[in-house]
Each structure stands twice: as C-alpha cells, then as structure tokens.
Amino acid sequence: MTAATDELVAPPPTEPGRLNTPWRGLIALAELVVAGIAVWFAFDVWPLGIAKIVERYPDGIVLESTRWVGGWMALAILLGTVAAVLVVDAVRQVALAVRTRPEREK
C-alpha cells in the first residue's frame, strides 16, 4: 500500500448468489413453529424446578422454604435461548426470501 487512504476492496462476486428463494419462507415458518414449541416446553418445565417445603413442629412453629432445582431451570433457560436463536434466524430467512437485487447494467 502506497498511501494511508488506500483500502483493500473485495472483488465483486463472479457468479450470482441464490439469496432470493421463496422456499426460505417455509423454513422461517418451520423455525417459528419449533420456537413456539420450545417456549411452550420452557414454561412447562420451569415450575418443575421449584419445590415448596413446609415443616410443622408440635410447638406450633411452621417453617417454609423453597428448593430450587437447577437442572430443570437450566433446561427451561436453554429452551428459551434456542427459541430466541430460532426467531432471529427466521427473521433472517424471511429477509433472504423477499430480498430483491438491483438490476445490473448490461
């Protein structure tokens, strides 16, 4: 490089890409369905990680405690994270499905 203002520029693609493909919309729909199922199971699994324990003693003392089971909660968080990644990828797939390229000059 001879000057500080020179920049490295990538050459233009030599072959057209196949980005604008309508079947990506179906993939996005499937990902949204799987994300919905993952969220459903996350809300279903979370209460399994919480256990209320009540101990009653003869002199009238009642002790209440909550036990947090980390395995079930970790599974619920994992399912929520997978659902979030699937939604982000579904948005990407929709953008690629409807994307139009500008006309090239001949």
Residue, then its C-alpha position, 0 to 999 in steps of 0.5 A: m500500500t502506497a498511501a494511508t487512504d488506500e483500502l483493500v476492496a473485495p472483488p465483486p462476486t463472479e457468479p450470482g448468489r441464490l439469496n432470493t428463494p421463496w422456499r426460505g419462507l417455509i423454513a422461517l415458518a418451520e423455525l417459528v413453529v419449533a420456537g413456539i414449541a420450545v417456549w411452550f416446553a420452557f414454561d412447562v418445565w420451569p415450575l418443575g424446578i421449584a419445590k415448596i417445603v413446609e415443616r410443622y413442629p408440635d410447638g406450633i412453629v411452621l417453617e417454609s422454604t423453597r428448593w430450587v432445582g437447577g437442572w430443570m431451570a437450566l433446561a427451561i433457560l436453554l429452551g428459551t435461548v434456542a427459541a430466541v436463536l430460532v426467531v432471529d434466524a427466521v427473521r433472517q430467512v424471511a429477509l433472504a426470501v423477499r430480498t430483491r437485487p438491483e438490476r445490473e447494467k448490461 
